[in-house]
Structures are given as structure tokens and as C-alpha cells.
Amino acid sequence: MPTIPTDGALLSDDLQLALYCCYELHYQGLPDVHEEWEWEPSLLNVRRELEKVFENQLRAALPDYGSTTARDVPEALWDLSRQEGFSLSGWLLEHGTRFHAEEFAIHRSGYQLKEADPHTWGIPRLRGRAKAAMVSIQTDEYGNGDVAIMHSSLFAQSMVALGLDPTYGAYLNQLPAVTLATTNLISMFGLHRRHRGALVGHLASFEMNSVGPMGRYSSWLESLGVPSSGREFYDVHVEADEVHQYIAVDELVGGMLEDEPDQAAAVIFGARAVGLVESTFADHVVSAWKDGRSSLWAP
């Protein structure tokens, strides 16, 4: 068993990269890694230890919502979505350059080129209204069966418009821990049935906090002269998530908690966790850019 750091999980490049690679075996796989490694017990044991550190530090950094009731959750989610704080999209709209646009796209490629896949793990773990709501949201994410308008395809199109390589995994070796953590969080929630409530909270938070930022990202890219093909990914999200946010709260979260009211605290944990990792990511990239440095990982 390798030595695993027990603190600073969000900022540990070794921990987050190792966890990302473990998870990637459940998605598109890794070059020159045999497919049998996906379920290799010794590797799963290492992954479990990595996850334990990651989860424990997330829980230690967030308030304890153990007393949250199912009735409290919808309003608590709306309260979280209304909280004022630093806006990465607002900063980029005011200060962002082409350099920032390229780096931002590289950061987001770790998740957006497989957008929706981690959340889809939740479908077989839900029942009734919650399952139907997640399928409804995910169907849009996958372009309603049209590969050209799958959200992952639209993001690849945006990368091309910025002169970047849209190949899946092309920039993995440049993604720092804080970026990998944003994707690892969803994979951890999605791959464990016990985290189904947190996964639902994560997806609800995504949908409820998307419309404003996506609109600002599109306006920013337009101001940089990026063609409409490079902005379509963001424009589609503005339209889709205006509807998805209500499906997420009323049907996905509401349906789950009607069926499993004991998942209330888990839903809030998932929503709070995405806020934590995204704010850590924003702090990292903007701090680097204000210092005139690249925000990407370099040896």
C-alpha cells in the first residue's frame, strides 16, 4: 500500500491524480492499462483509502447537517444558490483574456468531455419520481440522442474554436489537484450507492447555479471574438438549466426525499461539497492569473 497523505486532499496533486486515474478505469480507460484493472481488488483497496481521506476532509470542512429534515431541504438548496460570494464568471467577464479562456477550457475539459456520465451512475440507484427526473435531465445532457448536440460534443466544439485539442484526456497531465477534485467528487458520489443522496444534491446544485454563470461565460467569449460555435455549449446550458433547476429541486430531490427521507443530510452534503471544491478551484485559478502565472500544473 502506498503512503497516502492524510491532510490537504484538495491540494494534493498525487492524491487527486491517483484517484482520477482509478476512476477513469470506469469510464474510457487509460492507455496501455488492461481492462481487467477496473475491478482489481488491490487497486480498489488503494482507491478506498484515497476516497476515505478525500471524503473525511470534505466532511471536516463543511457544517454538520445531520439534523436536516426532508422538509428543510428544498429551501436550504435555494438559500445556497442565492448566497453571494466570489463569481469566477463575473471576474472573467470583466478581466478575462484569450489566455484565460484557453486555460479555463483546459481545466474544464477533465469533466466536460464526459459531461453527465458521473451523474448517470445514479439512475439505477433511484426509484419513482427521482429516477424519472434524473433521466429527464440526463436525456438533455446527452443531446436527446443526437451526438452533435450532446453537451460533451458541444464542449469539444468550444475547445476547437479556441484552438485547443478536443481529444478526451489530452490535457490530463496539466490539470492540478483542485481541478481534478471537481471531477473526482462527482465520480466518488456516483460510484457508491451509499452516496446516492450526495449525488442528487450535487446534480441539483449544478442545475440551480448554472444559468447566470453560463450566460456570463458566453458573453465573455463573445467579447473575445469567439464564434458562435465556441459559445453554443454555454448558450445551451442557459436555456436547458432554466428548466432543469426546477426539475432538480421539485422532482429529483423532492422525489428522492419522499421515497427516502433519511437522505436529507446527504443531499445537503452533496450540494455543499460542490460549492467547496468549486470555490477552491476559483481561488486557485484567479490567484495564479492575478500573479501573471499559468493556473495549470507544471513539473
C-alpha positions as CSV (number, residue, x, y, z in Angstrom):
1,M,0.0,0.0,0.0
2,P,1.5,3.4,-1.0
3,T,1.7,6.2,1.6
4,I,-1.4,8.4,1.3
5,P,-1.3,11.9,2.7
6,T,-3.8,12.4,5.4
7,D,-4.4,16.2,5.1
8,G,-4.6,18.7,2.3
9,A,-6.5,16.4,0.0
10,L,-8.0,19.1,-2.2
11,L,-4.5,20.4,-2.9
12,S,-2.6,17.1,-3.2
13,D,-1.7,16.6,-6.8
14,D,-0.6,13.0,-6.1
15,L,-3.8,12.0,-4.3
16,Q,-6.2,13.7,-6.8
17,L,-4.4,12.3,-9.8
18,A,-4.2,8.8,-8.4
19,L,-7.9,9.0,-7.6
20,Y,-8.8,10.4,-11.1
21,C,-6.8,7.6,-12.8
22,C,-8.6,4.9,-10.6
23,Y,-11.9,6.4,-11.6
24,E,-11.0,6.7,-15.3
25,L,-10.9,2.9,-15.5
26,H,-14.7,3.0,-15.1
27,Y,-15.1,5.5,-17.9
28,Q,-12.9,5.4,-21.1
29,G,-10.0,3.6,-19.5
30,L,-6.3,4.6,-19.6
31,P,-3.8,4.0,-22.4
32,D,-1.9,0.7,-22.1
33,V,-3.8,-0.3,-18.9
34,H,-5.6,-3.6,-19.3
35,E,-9.3,-3.5,-18.8
36,E,-9.1,-6.1,-16.0
37,W,-7.6,-3.4,-13.7
38,E,-11.1,-1.9,-13.4
39,W,-12.0,-4.4,-10.8
40,E,-8.6,-5.4,-9.5
41,P,-9.0,-5.9,-5.7
42,S,-5.6,-4.5,-4.8
43,L,-6.3,-1.3,-6.7
44,L,-9.8,-1.0,-5.3
45,N,-8.3,-1.2,-1.9
46,V,-5.9,1.7,-2.7
47,R,-8.8,3.7,-4.1
48,R,-10.9,3.1,-1.0
49,E,-8.1,4.6,1.1
50,L,-7.8,7.6,-1.2
51,E,-11.6,8.1,-1.1
52,K,-11.6,7.9,2.7
53,V,-9.1,10.7,3.0
54,F,-10.9,12.8,0.4
55,E,-14.4,12.3,2.0
56,N,-13.2,12.8,5.6
57,Q,-11.6,16.1,4.7
58,L,-14.7,17.3,2.9
59,R,-16.9,16.5,5.9
60,A,-14.4,18.1,8.3
61,A,-14.5,21.3,6.2
62,L,-18.3,21.5,6.0
63,P,-21.0,22.1,8.6
64,D,-22.8,19.0,10.1
65,Y,-26.2,18.8,8.6
66,G,-27.2,15.6,10.4
67,S,-30.3,17.2,11.9
68,T,-31.6,18.3,8.5
69,T,-35.1,17.1,7.7
70,A,-36.6,16.3,4.3
71,R,-38.9,19.3,4.6
72,D,-36.0,21.6,5.1
73,V,-34.0,20.6,2.0
74,P,-35.6,22.5,-0.9
75,E,-35.4,25.9,0.8
76,A,-31.9,25.1,2.1
77,L,-30.9,24.4,-1.5
78,W,-32.4,27.6,-2.8
79,D,-30.7,29.5,0.0
80,L,-27.3,28.0,-1.0
81,S,-28.0,29.0,-4.6
82,R,-28.7,32.6,-3.6
83,Q,-25.6,33.1,-1.4
84,E,-23.4,35.9,-2.6
85,G,-19.7,35.2,-3.0
86,F,-16.9,35.5,-5.4
87,S,-18.0,34.9,-9.0
88,L,-15.5,33.4,-11.3
89,S,-17.7,34.0,-14.3
90,G,-18.1,37.6,-13.2
91,W,-14.3,38.1,-12.8
92,L,-13.7,36.6,-16.3
93,L,-16.3,38.7,-17.9
94,E,-14.6,41.8,-16.5
95,H,-10.9,40.8,-16.7
96,G,-10.7,37.6,-18.8
97,T,-8.4,37.4,-21.9
98,R,-7.9,34.8,-24.6
99,F,-5.2,33.3,-22.5
100,H,-7.7,32.8,-19.6
101,A,-10.3,31.4,-22.0
102,E,-7.8,28.7,-23.2
103,E,-6.7,27.8,-19.7
104,F,-10.3,27.8,-18.4
105,A,-11.3,25.4,-21.1
106,I,-8.4,23.1,-20.4
107,H,-9.3,23.0,-16.7
108,R,-12.9,22.2,-17.5
109,S,-12.1,19.5,-20.1
110,G,-11.5,16.9,-17.4
111,Y,-15.2,16.9,-16.7
112,Q,-17.0,18.5,-19.6
113,L,-15.7,16.0,-22.2
114,K,-17.5,13.3,-20.2
115,E,-20.3,15.6,-19.0
116,A,-23.3,13.8,-17.4
117,D,-21.5,10.4,-17.2
118,P,-20.7,10.5,-13.5
119,H,-24.3,11.6,-12.6
120,T,-25.7,8.8,-14.7
121,W,-24.4,6.3,-12.3
122,G,-27.2,7.4,-10.0
123,I,-30.1,6.3,-12.3
124,P,-30.3,2.7,-11.3
125,R,-30.0,3.7,-7.6
126,L,-33.1,5.9,-7.6
127,R,-36.8,5.0,-7.8
128,G,-40.0,6.6,-9.0
129,R,-40.2,10.3,-9.5
130,A,-36.5,10.8,-8.7
131,K,-35.4,8.2,-11.3
132,A,-37.7,9.8,-13.9
133,A,-36.4,13.3,-13.1
134,M,-32.8,12.3,-13.4
135,V,-33.5,10.5,-16.7
136,S,-35.2,13.7,-18.0
137,I,-32.2,15.9,-17.1
138,Q,-29.6,13.4,-18.4
139,T,-31.5,13.0,-21.7
140,D,-31.0,16.7,-22.4
141,E,-27.3,16.4,-21.4
142,Y,-26.9,13.6,-24.0
143,G,-28.5,15.7,-26.7
144,N,-31.7,13.7,-26.8
145,G,-29.9,11.1,-28.8
146,D,-28.2,13.5,-31.2
147,V,-24.4,13.1,-30.8
148,A,-23.8,16.5,-32.4
149,I,-25.6,18.3,-29.6
150,M,-24.5,16.2,-26.6
151,H,-23.1,18.6,-24.1
152,S,-19.7,16.9,-24.2
153,S,-19.7,17.3,-28.0
154,L,-20.5,21.0,-27.7
155,F,-17.7,21.5,-25.2
156,A,-15.3,19.8,-27.6
157,Q,-16.6,22.2,-30.3
158,S,-15.8,25.1,-27.9
159,M,-12.3,23.8,-27.4
160,V,-11.7,23.7,-31.2
161,A,-13.0,27.3,-31.5
162,L,-10.2,28.2,-29.0
163,G,-7.5,26.3,-31.0
164,L,-7.3,23.5,-28.4
165,D,-7.1,19.8,-28.7
166,P,-10.6,18.3,-28.0
167,T,-9.3,14.8,-27.6
168,Y,-10.6,13.1,-24.5
169,G,-7.9,13.2,-21.8
170,A,-5.4,15.3,-23.9
171,Y,-4.7,17.7,-21.0
172,L,-4.8,15.4,-18.1
173,N,-1.1,15.9,-17.3
174,Q,-1.7,19.6,-16.9
175,L,-4.7,19.5,-14.5
176,P,-3.8,20.5,-10.9
177,A,-5.3,18.8,-7.8
178,V,-8.1,21.5,-7.4
179,T,-9.3,20.8,-10.9
180,L,-9.2,17.0,-10.6
181,A,-11.1,17.3,-7.3
182,T,-14.1,18.9,-9.0
183,T,-14.5,15.8,-11.2
184,N,-13.4,13.2,-8.6
185,L,-16.1,14.5,-6.3
186,I,-18.8,13.5,-8.8
187,S,-17.2,10.2,-9.6
188,M,-16.9,9.3,-5.9
189,F,-20.6,10.1,-5.3
190,G,-21.7,8.3,-8.5
191,L,-19.8,5.1,-8.0
192,H,-21.0,4.5,-4.5
193,R,-24.6,3.7,-3.8
194,R,-24.2,5.0,-0.2
195,H,-23.6,8.4,-1.7
196,R,-26.8,8.5,-3.8
197,G,-28.2,11.3,-1.8
198,A,-25.0,13.4,-2.1
199,L,-25.0,12.7,-5.9
200,V,-28.6,14.0,-6.1
201,G,-27.6,17.1,-4.1
202,H,-24.6,17.7,-6.3
203,L,-26.6,17.5,-9.5
204,A,-29.3,19.8,-8.1
205,S,-26.6,22.3,-7.2
206,F,-25.2,22.1,-10.7
207,E,-28.5,22.8,-12.2
208,M,-29.5,25.6,-9.8
209,N,-26.3,27.5,-10.1
210,S,-25.7,27.3,-13.8
211,V,-27.9,29.8,-15.6
212,G,-26.2,33.1,-14.5
213,P,-22.6,31.9,-14.9
214,M,-23.1,30.2,-18.2
215,G,-24.6,33.4,-19.6
216,R,-21.7,35.4,-18.4
217,Y,-19.2,32.9,-19.9
218,S,-20.9,33.2,-23.2
219,S,-20.9,37.0,-23.1
220,W,-17.2,36.9,-22.2
221,L,-16.3,34.6,-25.1
222,E,-18.3,36.8,-27.5
223,S,-16.4,39.8,-26.3
224,L,-13.2,38.0,-27.2
225,G,-14.4,37.3,-30.7
226,V,-15.0,33.6,-30.2
227,P,-17.5,32.5,-32.9
228,S,-21.0,31.2,-32.0
229,S,-19.8,27.6,-32.4
230,G,-17.5,28.1,-29.5
231,R,-20.2,29.7,-27.3
232,E,-23.0,27.2,-28.1
233,F,-22.1,25.0,-25.1
234,Y,-22.7,27.8,-22.7
235,D,-25.8,29.1,-24.5
236,V,-27.4,25.7,-24.5
237,H,-26.9,25.4,-20.7
238,V,-28.6,28.8,-20.1
239,E,-31.7,27.5,-21.8
240,A,-31.7,24.0,-20.5
241,D,-30.8,24.7,-16.9
242,E,-33.5,27.3,-16.6
243,V,-35.9,24.3,-16.7
244,H,-33.6,21.7,-15.1
245,Q,-33.2,23.6,-11.9
246,Y,-36.9,23.2,-11.1
247,I,-36.9,19.6,-12.2
248,A,-33.9,19.0,-9.9
249,V,-35.5,20.5,-6.8
250,D,-39.1,19.6,-7.2
251,E,-38.8,16.1,-8.8
252,L,-35.3,14.8,-8.4
253,V,-34.7,16.0,-4.8
254,G,-38.4,16.0,-3.9
255,G,-39.0,12.5,-5.3
256,M,-35.9,11.1,-3.6
257,L,-36.8,12.5,-0.2
258,E,-40.4,11.4,-0.5
259,D,-39.1,7.9,-1.0
260,E,-36.0,8.1,1.3
261,P,-36.4,11.0,3.8
262,D,-33.3,9.8,5.7
263,Q,-31.2,11.1,2.7
264,A,-31.9,14.7,3.6
265,A,-28.5,15.4,5.2
266,A,-26.7,13.6,2.4
267,V,-28.4,15.8,-0.3
268,I,-27.2,18.9,1.5
269,F,-23.7,17.5,1.9
270,G,-23.5,16.9,-1.8
271,A,-24.6,20.5,-2.6
272,R,-22.2,22.0,0.0
273,A,-19.4,19.8,-1.2
274,V,-19.6,21.0,-4.8
275,G,-19.6,24.6,-3.5
276,L,-16.4,23.9,-1.6
277,V,-14.5,22.3,-4.4
278,E,-15.6,24.9,-6.9
279,S,-14.7,27.9,-4.7
280,T,-11.3,26.3,-4.1
281,F,-10.8,25.9,-7.8
282,A,-11.8,29.5,-8.4
283,D,-9.4,30.8,-5.8
284,H,-6.6,28.8,-7.4
285,V,-7.0,30.0,-10.9
286,V,-7.7,33.6,-10.1
287,S,-4.8,33.8,-7.7
288,A,-2.5,32.4,-10.4
289,W,-3.8,34.8,-13.1
290,K,-3.6,37.8,-10.8
291,D,0.1,36.9,-10.3
292,G,0.6,36.6,-14.0
293,R,1.2,32.9,-13.8
294,S,-0.4,29.9,-15.5
295,S,-3.0,28.1,-13.4
296,L,-2.2,24.8,-15.0
297,W,0.1,22.2,-13.4
298,A,3.7,22.1,-14.5
299,P,6.6,19.9,-13.2
